[in-house]
Structure formats: structure tokens, C-alpha cells
């Protein structure tokens, strides 16, 4: 019983620590060639974007196939 409670406590803790809230706002260049989402709309990774820069939830950005930016390092999944 103690092991089961410990396991449940660890799973609950990891679910809060390893994933940001799905409502976390990130920024995406709305272009077919863009590949990343960004933590701020002033990230230098967005400087070449000639399309609209759109704020969205991290879950929406991931659903669009975007990965995290290697410059501004936004939260991941």
C-alpha cells in the first residue's frame, strides 16, 4: 500500500513539474517554412519572419508541428 501511494505521489508530482500549462503563450511565425515556437515575440529567431507573428497556446503550436526555439528556449510539452 505504501508503495502504491508513493508511486501515485511521484506520478502526480512529475505531471506538474515536467509539463507547462497548456495555456502557456508562445509565438509562431505563420509561414509554411517556420519550424519553431518562441517564448517572446522579440526573439531574434523571429526577426526574419515576413508573415504574421501569432500568439497561441503551446499545445496549439505543437499540434502545428512546431518545435521549441533553440535561441529563447521556451518550455516544452
C-alpha positions as CSV (number, residue, x, y, z in Angstrom):
1,X,0.0,0.0,0.0
2,X,2.8,2.4,0.9
3,X,4.5,1.7,-2.5
4,X,1.2,2.4,-4.3
5,X,0.8,5.7,-2.5
6,X,4.4,6.7,-3.2
7,X,4.0,5.8,-6.9
8,X,0.8,7.9,-7.2
9,X,2.6,10.8,-5.4
10,X,5.5,10.6,-7.8
11,X,3.3,10.5,-10.9
12,X,1.3,13.5,-9.8
13,X,4.4,15.4,-9.0
14,X,6.0,14.7,-12.4
15,X,2.9,15.7,-14.2
16,X,3.1,19.2,-12.7
17,X,6.9,19.6,-13.0
18,X,7.6,18.3,-16.5
19,X,4.8,20.0,-18.4
20,X,3.8,23.6,-18.6
21,X,0.2,24.5,-18.5
22,X,-1.5,24.0,-21.9
23,X,-2.4,27.7,-21.8
24,X,1.3,28.8,-21.9
25,X,1.5,31.5,-24.6
26,X,4.2,31.1,-27.3
27,X,4.7,33.0,-30.6
28,X,4.8,31.4,-34.0
29,X,5.6,32.9,-37.4
30,X,2.6,31.9,-39.5
31,X,4.6,30.6,-42.5
32,X,4.9,27.2,-44.2
33,X,8.7,27.3,-43.7
34,X,8.7,28.2,-40.0
35,X,9.6,25.4,-37.7
36,X,9.7,26.7,-34.1
37,X,7.7,28.4,-31.4
38,X,9.2,31.2,-29.3
39,X,8.8,32.4,-25.7
40,X,8.7,36.1,-26.7
41,X,7.6,37.9,-29.9
42,X,11.0,39.7,-29.8
43,X,13.1,36.6,-30.1
44,X,15.8,37.0,-32.7
45,X,14.6,33.7,-34.2
46,X,11.5,35.6,-35.4
47,X,13.5,38.5,-36.9
48,X,13.3,37.0,-40.4
49,X,9.6,36.4,-40.3
50,X,7.8,38.4,-43.0
51,X,4.4,36.9,-42.2
52,X,2.1,37.4,-39.2
53,X,3.5,36.5,-35.8
54,X,0.7,34.9,-33.9
55,X,0.4,34.3,-30.1
56,X,-1.1,30.8,-29.3
57,X,-1.0,28.1,-26.7
58,X,2.0,25.8,-26.6
59,X,-0.3,22.9,-27.3
60,X,-1.6,24.5,-30.5
61,X,2.0,25.3,-31.6
62,X,3.0,21.6,-31.0
63,X,-0.1,20.5,-32.9
64,X,1.0,22.6,-35.9
65,X,4.3,20.6,-35.8
66,X,6.5,23.4,-34.3
67,X,9.4,22.6,-32.0
68,X,10.9,24.8,-29.3
69,X,13.3,27.6,-30.4
70,X,17.0,26.9,-29.8
71,X,17.6,30.6,-29.1
72,X,14.9,31.6,-26.5
73,X,14.3,28.1,-25.1
74,X,10.5,28.2,-24.4
75,X,9.0,25.5,-22.3
76,X,8.4,22.2,-24.0
77,X,5.4,19.9,-23.8
